[in-house]
């Protein structure tokens, strides 16, 4: 039996994220560690950045990470035995890069 599971989903979809966490709990009987590493990037000068693309990138990099934390933390607290949630940010959270305003902003939110 495997001790890890990879899942493909739209991390912006709260029901999908909750289902992922529920699946892990059902499969393994508990949650010990979660590793949140979703991210996309895109280059565009901020004054030209389409709002739809900004929302998509921030939704994946920041809101999606929040949704994972929300549902993972609920399971960890309920099981009462601790565990770890690891969230991957980026050096660009603290060192901005020209043309990557959405990415840098979202990863700063994760950090």
Secondary structure, DSSP 8 states (H G I E B T S, - for coil): --S-------TT-HHHHHHHHHHHHHHHSS--EEEE---------GGG--HHHHHHHHIIIIIHHHHHHHHHHHHHHHHTS--EEEE---GGGTS--TT-HHHHHHHHHH-
